[in-house]
Amino acid sequence: MKSLKIKTEGGYLIATAAPDPDFPGIDVEFVPDDEPIEHTRPRVLFEKSNIGPLRVLIWADKHNEDYTNEVVFNSI
């Protein structure tokens, strides 16, 4: 899968297409330069399902694999 990797202070922002064809969108995560092990990273997923509203899912807790926030755009 293609990705866009952008160098930032202290790491990289990596953007990829969301892998689920029923929920097309873009997935962006921050990967620190000095991360010794892989775990849940700061991440934002912006998606539009084929039948539901546009939404954003946010993973803000690196110790939890479940998203911590959801924003739903019902007017779109």
N, C-alpha and C positions, 0 to 999 in steps of 0.2 A: 504494500500500500504506500502511495506517495505521501510525503509529509513536507511541511514547511518548518524549518528550524531557524529560530531567530536568537542570536546571542544577546543576552541582557546582563546587567550587573549581577554577578553571582550565579549565573546559570543560563538556561535556555528556555524559551517558549517553543513548544512543539505543537503544531496544528496538523490534524489528520481528518480525513472524512470519517464520519461516524460509521461503524461497521454494519449496523442493522438496516437492511433495505426498507423495512417498514417505518423506520424513524430516521430519515435522512437528515444530516446536519454536519456540524463541525465540532471536533473535540480538541480542546486546547489544554495543555498541562505545562507546569513549570517543573523543570528538572535542574536541581542545584548542581553546581560544578563538583562539590565535594561529597556527594551522596554515596556512602560506602555500601549500602544495601538498598534493594528495591522494596518499596512499600507504597502505599497510597500517597500520591503527590497532590499538591494543590491543582485542581482541575475544574474546567468549566465545559459543559456540553450544551450546545445550542441546537435544538432539533425541532422538526415539524413532522409529526406523524401523518400518515395518509388519511386518517380519520379524526384526529384530535387537534387540540390547539397548539400553537407555537409555544415552546417552553424552554427554560434554561435550568439545568441541574448543576449544582455547585458542590464540590468535595473540598471542604475546608479543614478537615481533621485528618492528619496523616495516619492516625492510629485506627481509623474506621474506614472500611471499604464501601460503606453506604454513603450516598450523598447526604449533605447536611442541610441544604436549602434548595427550594424549588420556586421558580417564578413562572407563572402561567399567564400568557397574553391572550385573554379570552376575546378581546375586541378585534383580533386579526383573523 
